[in-house]
Amino acid sequence: MFDDDSIERARKTFAGPVTFLKSAPGLEFLPNADVPEVAFAGRSNVGKSSLLNALTGRNSLARTSNTPGRTQELNFFDVGTPLAFRLVDMPGYGFAKAPKDMVRKWRYLVNDFLRGRDVLKRALVLIDSRHGIKDVDREILEMLDRAAVSYRIVLTKADKVKATDLDAVMTSTQEEARKRPAAHPEILATSSEGGMGIPELRAAVIEAIG
């Protein structure tokens, strides 16, 4: 999928400065659209913060929490000196106990961001390997398709399932991705704990920003 040079270039990039820039609870708080951005989307408790920490080689860049639905803002992280690109941690979705007004706010914020952010080069949609794509995930996939934002599906917690089960969920996820207009056809399987797929994920981010 990625050659050794791409993997090494991505490793060096993420070994450099990565800093938290700001949280944006609304579009009026977004940073200037002056560098490429790659966004991370995922259901609450999918392991998004842990994966961002593993991706950047930091222990606490993104806050991890056992409380689903904690992140309700767009969080921006600067990568590189001089600034090369930004990572965007999007608020988690699908938290069953979330109040309806919070769900509505999430929908408006995310939908408007996706549709209006010209520098957004790709979204990485995180799917739990133990469950595969659920209807609540399809909602964000459809939002991305409608907004014509290129995205790649990334399986998380791949170390938590048997190899045969992982192969099955990879196959079914790939089949669904190939039917969607804005989806990248190749799926990545990752584990933030064991480091599985993290070098490839870094390379996928660098590839996305061109």
RALINJO-V214025 format. One record per backbone hydrogen bond with DSSP energy under -1.0 kcal/mol. NH is the residue of the N-H (numbers start at 0). CO is the residue of the C=O. E is the energy in kcal/mol with one decimal. If there is no record, write none. Layout:
nh->NH co->CO e->E
nh->NH co->CO e->E
This chain:
nh->6 co->2 e->-2.1
nh->7 co->3 e->-2.5
nh->8 co->4 e->-2.5
nh->9 co->5 e->-2.1
nh->10 co->6 e->-2.1
nh->11 co->7 e->-2.3
nh->12 co->8 e->-1.9
nh->13 co->9 e->-2.2
nh->14 co->10 e->-1.1
nh->18 co->77 e->-2.3
nh->20 co->75 e->-3.2
nh->23 co->73 e->-2.8
nh->28 co->25 e->-1.9
nh->29 co->26 e->-1.6
nh->33 co->31 e->-1.9
nh->36 co->118 e->-2.5
nh->37 co->85 e->-2.1
nh->38 co->121 e->-2.2
nh->39 co->87 e->-3.2
nh->40 co->123 e->-2.7
nh->43 co->92 e->-2.9
nh->45 co->42 e->-1.8
nh->50 co->46 e->-2.1
nh->51 co->47 e->-2.5
nh->52 co->48 e->-2.2
nh->53 co->49 e->-2.2
nh->54 co->50 e->-2.9
nh->55 co->51 e->-2.0
nh->57 co->52 e->-1.9
nh->73 co->23 e->-2.2
nh->74 co->88 e->-2.3
nh->75 co->21 e->-2.9
nh->76 co->86 e->-2.5
nh->77 co->18 e->-2.8
nh->78 co->84 e->-2.4
nh->79 co->16 e->-2.9
nh->83 co->78 e->-2.8
nh->84 co->78 e->-1.4
nh->85 co->35 e->-2.3
nh->86 co->76 e->-2.2
nh->87 co->37 e->-2.3
nh->88 co->74 e->-3.1
nh->89 co->39 e->-2.3
nh->92 co->41 e->-1.2
nh->97 co->94 e->-2.0
nh->102 co->98 e->-2.0
nh->103 co->99 e->-2.5
nh->104 co->100 e->-2.2
nh->105 co->101 e->-2.5
nh->106 co->102 e->-2.4
nh->107 co->103 e->-2.3
nh->108 co->104 e->-2.6
nh->109 co->105 e->-2.8
nh->110 co->106 e->-2.5
nh->111 co->107 e->-2.4
nh->112 co->108 e->-2.1
nh->113 co->109 e->-2.7
nh->114 co->110 e->-2.2
nh->115 co->111 e->-1.7
nh->116 co->112 e->-1.1
nh->117 co->115 e->-1.0
nh->119 co->116 e->-1.5
nh->120 co->36 e->-2.8
nh->122 co->149 e->-2.3
nh->123 co->38 e->-3.2
nh->124 co->151 e->-2.3
nh->125 co->40 e->-3.3
nh->126 co->153 e->-2.6
nh->128 co->155 e->-2.4
nh->130 co->127 e->-1.6
nh->131 co->127 e->-2.6
nh->137 co->133 e->-1.9
nh->138 co->134 e->-1.2
nh->140 co->136 e->-2.0
nh->141 co->137 e->-2.6
nh->142 co->138 e->-1.8
nh->143 co->139 e->-2.3
nh->144 co->140 e->-2.5
nh->145 co->141 e->-2.6
nh->146 co->142 e->-2.1
nh->148 co->143 e->-2.2
nh->150 co->181 e->-2.2
nh->151 co->122 e->-2.3
nh->153 co->124 e->-2.8
nh->154 co->187 e->-3.6
nh->155 co->126 e->-2.7
nh->157 co->189 e->-2.7
nh->159 co->156 e->-1.9
nh->165 co->161 e->-2.6
nh->166 co->162 e->-2.4
nh->167 co->163 e->-1.8
nh->168 co->164 e->-2.3
nh->169 co->165 e->-2.5
nh->170 co->166 e->-2.2
nh->171 co->167 e->-2.4
nh->172 co->168 e->-2.2
nh->173 co->169 e->-2.4
nh->174 co->170 e->-2.3
nh->175 co->171 e->-1.8
nh->176 co->172 e->-2.5
nh->177 co->173 e->-2.1
nh->178 co->175 e->-1.2
nh->179 co->176 e->-1.5
nh->183 co->150 e->-3.2
nh->187 co->152 e->-1.7
nh->189 co->154 e->-2.6
nh->190 co->195 e->-2.2
nh->194 co->190 e->-1.8
nh->197 co->194 e->-1.6
nh->200 co->196 e->-2.2
nh->201 co->197 e->-2.5
nh->202 co->198 e->-2.0
nh->203 co->199 e->-2.1
nh->204 co->200 e->-1.9
nh->205 co->201 e->-2.1
nh->206 co->202 e->-2.5
nh->207 co->203 e->-1.8
nh->208 co->204 e->-1.5
